[in-house]
Amino acid sequence: MIAGLYVYWALFAVMLIGLYVVISHGNLVKKLLGLTVFQVGVFLFFISVGKVAGGSAPIIAEGAGPYSHPLPQVLILTAIVVGVATLAVGLALAVRIFESYGTVEEDELERVADEQPEPNGAFGAQCVPNAPFGSERGGGRS
């Protein structure tokens, strides 16, 4: 029984490897790669569940036997696009964090964040009370 389900066990192992990388590493880039490995395991699992043994393409013809439903494949293609876009945004954020703080390690980022004072105002902008709009940057009307 277990030997017949080896594909599912292998995909479960791939998902666990990705989850382990996400949990165990403090490097943001390694976390993103672990998340990608986990996603690949989920994608392959979903496609393997949707496969019908002896199934063919869903083309209606005479003598056509069972067919594999195309919906899981379409959903996974969409999920791949979303996963790649999410990875790109995550890597862009990691690059920006590295440019700002010089590291992508979580514990070093926490240490640097604890050393820096709290910003005054939204997004670190200096707030000048009762000043006209734009006056803190030299813009606006005088």
PyMOL commands that set and color helices and strands:
alter all, ss='L'
color gray80, all
select helices_A, chain A and resi 3-24+28-50+71-101+106-115+122-124+135-137
alter helices_A, ss='H'
color red, helices_A
deselect
rebuild
show_as cartoon
